Amino acid sequence: MQFFCLELFPFLVLLGVSLSFLVCIGESAIELTENDTIPAVFVFGDSIVDTGNNNNLKTIFKVNYPPYGQDFMGGKPTGRFSNGKVPSDLIAEELGIKPLLPAYLDPSLQAQDLVTGVNFASGGAGYDPLTSDLASVLSLSDQLEMFKEYIMKLEGIVGEERTSQILRNSLVTVVTGSNDVTNTYFGSPLRKSIYDVPSYADLMVSSASSFVQDLYGLGLRRIGVFGLPPIGCLPSQRTLKGGVTRKCVDSYNQMCQLFNKKLSNELNLISSRLPEARMIYLDIYNLPLDVIHNPEKYGFGISNIGCCGTGTIEVAFLCKCTCSNVSEYVFWDSFHLTEKAYRLLVHQILEQYMKDFICEKPFC
């Protein structure tokens, strides 16, 4: 059974802004009215957005050791699957909420951290419960239970009315699914012997649908769900399944596109029938694919291998040494992006989708 793979680079975006706040993205700015408030950010998902929840779990899916975090503040490994900040941090940073999004299980978490949002993501997780079980990490069900506990703590700090207000106006992102494809479906016989590609995509979408509706039931309204990236073009998958020339794996990418279409349709359906719901599908397939195929266009030089080790297969504990010019690389290891690449993608995601979270029905 293969466990080389963690997950990709989609990252769910939680967008929030406070009274009369201008969200500046490059040269553009989104001005929210005085009625639009985004007080906090919440993230659920996998290693693309995990900021350290796995650190004390008994799992190989954790990176609280060098060289991870070499470009983080103080060069400190914190459990983030990159050389520096990850999308969760960057979203909160760009929105002016706070510079880092702490892990909910961080033992140093303070009461004031809860008010502006925390991170529940767990590296190695997936929509399929089996995915998280195989990796011995926190499933989406586990993350949901932690969120329920969080709500009780927040009510103790700011009261029920203010808690309800924070939840209703905060921005939530869900980023997962890559491990389902690489590890659980293509990486083992446990699902492939039962499901064909379309039916397994349906299983994933069904799980995603239930999860976002559970979040809605707990009071959240602005929920962005990332689709799958072009998994077949990850360095590790090119090495394992791309042949001698390490081509992108078409069958993996085709499955991602199928899932993305089904997910988008499901989120549109849910959003149309739930009052005040902003269930937004976030496309994280096309831009990353263009970055991988045309790295120079975006200020990179190398996109077919990662900075870590040989760049072809190393991830997590296999990552022992790194390149000397990380700014040239799209990928940090064979599965996760560098902070520079994440910054580019978060910037574009916010620019493209922010308006969808703040518009009023039926004008969306």
C-alpha positions in Angstrom: 0.0 0.0 0.0 1.4 3.4 -1.0 1.6 6.2 1.5 3.9 8.5 -0.4 1.2 11.0 -1.1 -0.4 13.6 1.1 -2.4 16.1 -0.8 -2.2 18.9 -3.1 -2.4 22.6 -3.2 -6.1 23.5 -3.2 -6.8 25.2 -0.1 -10.2 26.3 1.1 -10.5 29.9 1.5 -12.3 31.6 4.4 -12.9 35.1 3.6 -13.7 37.7 6.1 -13.7 41.4 6.4 -14.8 43.8 9.0 -16.8 47.0 9.0 -15.8 49.3 6.1 -12.8 47.1 5.4 -11.0 47.3 2.1 -9.6 44.0 0.9 -6.7 45.0 -1.3 -5.5 42.4 -3.8 -2.7 43.7 -6.0 -3.9 46.8 -7.6 -7.6 46.0 -7.1 -9.6 46.4 -3.9 -13.0 45.1 -2.9 -14.9 47.6 -0.8 -17.5 46.1 1.5 -20.4 48.0 2.7 -20.9 48.8 6.4 -23.2 45.8 6.6 -20.6 43.3 5.5 -18.5 41.9 8.2 -16.1 39.0 8.2 -14.7 38.6 11.7 -13.0 35.2 11.5 -11.6 32.5 9.3 -12.1 28.8 9.8 -10.4 26.0 7.8 -11.2 22.3 7.5 -9.3 19.8 5.3 -5.9 18.2 4.8 -2.2 19.0 4.7 -2.6 21.8 2.2 -4.0 23.9 5.0 -3.0 22.1 8.2 -1.0 24.4 10.5 0.0 21.8 13.1 -3.0 19.7 14.2 -1.2 16.5 13.5 1.9 17.3 15.6 0.9 15.2 18.5 -0.9 12.4 16.6 0.7 9.0 16.1 0.9 9.2 12.4 3.6 9.6 9.7 1.5 12.4 8.2 3.2 15.2 10.2 6.1 17.5 9.5 7.0 19.2 12.8 10.7 18.8 12.0 13.3 20.3 9.7 13.6 21.1 6.8 9.9 22.0 6.9 9.4 25.5 8.0 12.9 26.6 7.1 11.5 30.0 5.8 8.9 30.3 8.5 9.4 32.9 11.2 12.6 32.0 13.0 13.0 29.0 10.7 10.8 27.0 13.0 9.0 23.8 11.9 5.4 24.1 13.1 3.7 21.2 11.3 3.0 23.2 8.2 3.6 21.2 5.0 5.7 23.8 3.3 8.9 25.9 3.7 6.9 28.7 5.2 3.3 29.8 5.5 0.4 27.8 4.0 -2.9 29.0 2.5 -4.7 29.2 5.8 -2.2 31.7 7.1 -2.1 33.6 3.8 -5.9 34.0 3.6 -6.1 35.4 7.1 -3.1 37.6 6.4 -4.4 39.1 3.2 -7.7 39.8 4.7 -6.1 41.7 7.5 -7.5 39.4 10.2 -4.2 38.1 11.6 -0.8 37.0 10.3 -1.2 33.3 11.1 -4.2 30.9 11.5 -3.4 28.7 14.5 -4.2 25.0 14.8 -7.0 24.3 17.1 -4.9 21.6 18.8 -2.0 23.9 19.4 -1.3 23.7 23.1 -0.3 27.3 23.2 -3.6 28.5 21.8 -5.1 31.5 23.7 -8.7 32.5 24.3 -8.3 35.6 22.1 -7.2 33.4 19.2 -10.6 31.7 19.1 -12.5 34.9 18.4 -10.8 35.5 15.0 -10.8 31.9 13.9 -8.7 28.7 14.0 -7.7 25.8 11.9 -9.2 22.3 12.2 -7.4 20.7 9.1 -5.4 17.5 9.5 -2.8 16.4 7.0 -3.7 13.1 5.3 -7.5 13.5 5.7 -10.0 13.1 2.9 -13.7 13.0 2.1 -13.7 9.2 2.3 -13.6 8.2 6.0 -11.3 5.3 5.0 -8.7 7.8 3.9 -8.3 9.3 7.3 -8.4 5.9 9.0 -5.5 4.6 6.8 -3.4 7.6 7.7 -4.4 7.7 11.4 -5.4 11.3 11.2 -8.4 13.5 12.0 -11.3 12.7 9.7 -13.9 15.3 8.7 -16.1 13.9 11.4 -13.4 14.5 13.9 -12.9 18.0 12.7 -16.6 18.6 12.9 -16.6 17.5 16.6 -13.7 19.8 17.3 -15.6 22.6 15.8 -18.6 21.9 18.0 -16.3 22.0 21.0 -14.9 25.3 19.7 -18.4 26.8 19.5 -18.9 26.0 23.2 -15.6 27.6 24.1 -16.4 30.7 22.1 -19.8 31.1 23.7 -18.0 31.1 27.1 -15.8 33.9 25.9 -18.2 36.2 24.0 -21.7 34.9 24.7 -24.2 33.1 22.5 -25.4 36.1 20.6 -22.0 37.3 19.6 -20.9 33.7 18.8 -23.9 33.3 16.4 -22.9 36.6 14.7 -19.3 35.5 14.3 -20.2 32.2 12.8 -22.8 33.7 10.4 -20.4 36.3 9.0 -17.1 34.4 9.0 -15.5 32.8 6.0 -14.9 29.1 5.9 -12.9 27.0 3.5 -12.7 23.3 3.0 -9.7 21.8 1.2 -9.4 18.1 0.8 -9.9 15.2 -1.6 -6.4 14.7 -3.0 -5.6 11.9 -0.6 -8.8 10.1 -1.6 -7.6 9.9 -5.2 -3.9 9.2 -4.7 -3.9 7.0 -1.5 -7.2 5.4 -1.2 -8.5 5.0 -4.7 -5.4 4.6 -6.9 -2.9 3.7 -4.1 -4.7 0.7 -2.7 -7.3 -2.0 -3.8 -9.7 -1.2 -1.0 -12.0 1.1 -3.0 -11.0 0.4 -6.5 -12.2 -3.1 -6.3 -15.7 -1.9 -5.4 -16.1 1.5 -7.1 -15.3 2.7 -10.6 -14.1 6.3 -11.1 -17.6 7.9 -11.4 -19.1 6.1 -8.4 -16.1 6.9 -6.2 -16.4 10.5 -7.3 -20.0 10.3 -6.2 -19.0 9.0 -2.8 -16.6 11.9 -2.4 -19.2 14.5 -3.4 -21.8 12.9 -1.1 -19.4 13.3 1.8 -18.6 16.9 0.8 -22.3 17.7 0.6 -23.1 16.2 4.0 -20.1 18.1 5.6 -21.0 21.5 4.3 -24.6 21.0 5.3 -23.4 20.0 8.8 -21.4 23.3 8.9 -24.5 25.2 7.8 -26.5 23.6 10.6 -24.0 24.8 13.1 -24.4 28.4 12.0 -21.8 28.9 9.2 -23.0 30.5 6.0 -20.0 31.6 3.9 -18.4 28.3 2.9 -15.9 27.9 0.1 -15.0 24.4 -1.1 -12.0 23.9 -3.2 -12.1 21.4 -6.1 -9.2 19.1 -6.8 -6.1 20.4 -8.5 -4.4 18.5 -11.4 -3.2 15.7 -9.2 -1.7 13.9 -12.2 0.9 16.7 -12.5 2.3 16.5 -9.0 6.0 15.5 -8.9 5.3 12.4 -7.0 2.5 11.1 -9.3 4.6 11.9 -12.4 7.4 9.8 -10.8 5.1 6.9 -9.8 2.8 6.7 -12.8 4.1 9.1 -15.5 6.6 6.7 -17.1 10.2 7.3 -17.9 9.6 10.9 -19.1 7.5 11.6 -16.0 4.5 13.0 -17.9 1.4 14.2 -16.2 -1.0 11.2 -15.5 -4.1 11.8 -17.6 -6.3 9.3 -15.8 -5.7 11.1 -12.5 -6.4 14.5 -13.9 -9.6 13.2 -15.7 -10.9 11.9 -12.3 -10.2 15.3 -10.8 -12.1 17.1 -13.5 -15.1 14.7 -13.1 -15.2 15.2 -9.4 -14.9 19.0 -9.8 -17.9 19.1 -12.1 -20.0 17.0 -9.8 -18.9 19.0 -6.7 -19.7 22.4 -8.4 -23.2 21.2 -9.4 -23.9 19.9 -5.9 -22.8 23.1 -4.1 -24.9 25.2 -6.5 -27.9 23.0 -5.6 -27.3 23.3 -1.9 -26.7 27.0 -2.0 -29.9 27.6 -3.9 -32.1 25.9 -1.4 -30.6 27.0 1.9 -31.4 30.5 3.2 -28.4 32.8 3.4 -26.1 30.1 2.2 -23.0 31.0 0.2 -21.7 27.5 -0.8 -19.1 28.5 -3.4 -17.1 26.1 -5.5 -13.5 27.3 -5.9 -11.7 26.2 -9.0 -8.1 25.2 -8.1 -7.5 23.1 -11.2 -6.9 25.5 -14.1 -4.5 28.1 -12.5 -2.2 25.5 -10.9 -2.1 23.6 -14.2 -1.0 26.7 -16.1 1.6 27.5 -13.4 3.0 23.9 -13.8 3.1 24.1 -17.6 4.3 27.7 -17.8 6.3 28.5 -14.6 8.3 31.3 -16.1 5.0 33.2 -16.8 4.6 33.4 -13.0 8.1 34.0 -11.9 9.2 30.4 -11.3 11.9 28.3 -13.0 11.1 24.7 -12.0 7.7 23.0 -11.8 8.2 19.3 -12.5 10.1 18.5 -9.2 10.1 19.8 -5.7 12.8 21.6 -3.8 13.2 18.8 -1.2 15.7 16.0 -1.9 15.6 14.8 -5.5 12.2 16.5 -5.8 10.7 13.5 -7.4 9.2 11.5 -4.6 10.2 12.9 -1.2 7.6 14.2 1.2 7.3 14.3 5.0 10.0 12.1 6.7 11.6 11.3 3.3 12.5 15.0 3.0 16.0 15.4 4.4 17.7 18.1 2.4 16.6 21.0 0.2 17.6 23.1 -2.8 19.5 26.3 -2.4 17.1 28.4 -4.5 13.6 27.7 -3.2 12.2 30.8 -4.9 12.6 29.1 -8.3 10.4 26.2 -7.3 6.6 25.8 -7.6 6.8 22.7 -5.3 8.4 22.5 -1.9 8.2 18.7 -1.7 6.7 16.2 -4.2 3.2 17.1 -3.1 3.0 20.6 -1.6 3.8 24.0 -2.9 6.3 26.6 -1.7 5.0 29.6 0.2 5.8 31.7 -2.9 3.5 29.6 -5.0 0.8 29.5 -2.4 0.9 33.3 -2.2 0.3 33.5 -5.9 -2.7 31.1 -5.8 -4.3 32.7 -2.7 -4.0 36.1 -4.3 -5.8 34.9 -7.4 -8.5 32.9 -5.5 -9.4 35.9 -3.4 -9.5 38.2 -6.4 -11.8 35.9 -8.3 -14.2 34.7 -5.6 -14.5 37.3 -2.9 -17.5 39.0 -4.5 -19.4 35.7 -4.4 -19.2 35.5 -0.6 -20.5 39.0 0.0 -23.2 39.5 -2.6 -26.9 39.4 -1.7 -29.2 36.8 -3.2 -30.7 36.9 -5.9 -27.9 39.1 -7.3 -25.1 36.6 -7.0 
